[in-house]
């Protein structure tokens, strides 16, 4: 199957899937919901009609009961009973006739009506007495030549167990207006006694045989209900306190289900129109897509054959145009790939030369580091050798001072000798401690202020000789770090030496050194007002053997060694500098007890 047909089938399925999967279920749900709502509406009409008829009958029942209990017909004579019926006729304008019958069925009083009509009415009253039902009894009976009439009969409790019946004859016009008020559009309302239609709404046709057959066995006079049949949609509601009587609302199927049939036809028509439209659109879209893909296939084959100049039209915003633009970009990239391949060999050659030069520089750095180690050992030996005669000089000077009385002319000279000897001893001891570096740092808890003070003691004389003032600001309480005292002292000495060199020859140049705590770090700040460092040199100041000093004198390793020492201690060195304004070096070390210090 070609791509064009596959795409057409996919588009058709994608368009019909929502209609079939969603539209039909929604239509079915709408059909069920419409039937449910229509049935509920008809049931409400039936209940409304039943309540209206029952209210009228309840009024008649109350009137009969109140009159009979007030007059007690068993205690009245014939004339008084006739007067009672006259009162009832006045209180019940809808009553066409009324009667009082005793337990034997013999008429004791009768007002209006005679002949066959009166006989039929009395027979209905007696039939109600045979039911022996409490309260009001509603009966339908046929009068010769007059059609169906209604009789409302009420049993009266009297003494000695005898039963008296009082009844009134009612015309259908009493009920019909209430049935007319409940008639739905296109339907009819009936007052039924069981399955027998007694009264129908105005203009209502006879109940069809098919509807009767569907209602047979389904019409429950004891409770309300609905019927969704093939021939009709019906709903009924029983009359309250009237056994067997119901108000029935019936709508023919073609009227009740007309909107549902229309909805179904509309859904089918919409599906057919959607299918035709999708087929037409999919043919155009797929054909255009297939042509574009064929063009892309031909161009790809040409590009694979080496024709890097092939290009595709890339106008439009669809996917084919996007793929064409991508193809053109790929062809452009392939066109320049050959040039890049030629340049790669040259770049590779230069990279090999660069790495070789870096290796040689690393070897030179290693040699210089070994030289520094040798210098350190030499300094340690020299300091040790100088320390021994200094000890003798200091001891003899102290002995002479003890033997010399105060005021002796040579005492001042001996005191100067003792002071200078002490200073020389202190310097050699510090130099000895500084020179005793181990391959691996010996970490211990240190006083950062003491490291700075001991380092200053070694360079303070040089700074004073150069006329460079130094400002010292040590934090209080003294911050503590974990590190190697000799290594950290070397870092401070290197920074002070660089600061001294930067300030030489600059009037007013000064050096400031300070310690402070910042969060979980200890900062040692060395700031000078020297010549500063050019911006292009800042990225390289920590490179071995790189220096900005005017005269090279075995320098260029101070900052690189300091950077390595600080890194071993888990810290870092930050630099801020501007040409002509001096530089600021900040050594940040983890404070003693912090996690970083413990890791270091």
Protein Blocks (a to p, Z undefined) as FASTA:
>chain_A
ZZklmmmmmmmmmmmmmmmmmmmmmmmmmmmmmmmmmmmmmmmmmmmmmmmmmmmmmmmm
mmmmmmmmmnommlpcfklmmmmmmmmmmmmmmlmbdcdddfkopafbdeehehjllmmm
mmmmmmmmmnopghjdddddddehkapadddddddddehhiacdddddddfklmmmmmmm
mpcehiacdddehjacfbdcehiacddfklmmmmgokacckbgcddddfkbccdddddeh
ighiacdddddfklmmmmmmmmmmmmmmmmmmmmmmmmmmmmmmmmmmmmmmmmmmmmmm
mmmnopakbccdfedjbfklmmmmmmmmmmmmmmmmmmmmmmmmmmmmmmmmmmmmmmmm
mmmmmmmmmmmmmmmmmmmmmmmmmmmmmmmmmmmmmmmmmmpcghiaklmmmmmmmmmm
mmmmmmmmmmmmmmmccfbdcdddddfklmmmmmmmmmmmmmmmnopacddddddddddd
dddfklmmmmmmmmmmmmmmmmgopahiacddddddehjaccdddddfbebpafklmmmm
mpghiafbfbdghihjlmmmmmmmmmmnopacdddddehiapadddddddehiaklmmZZ
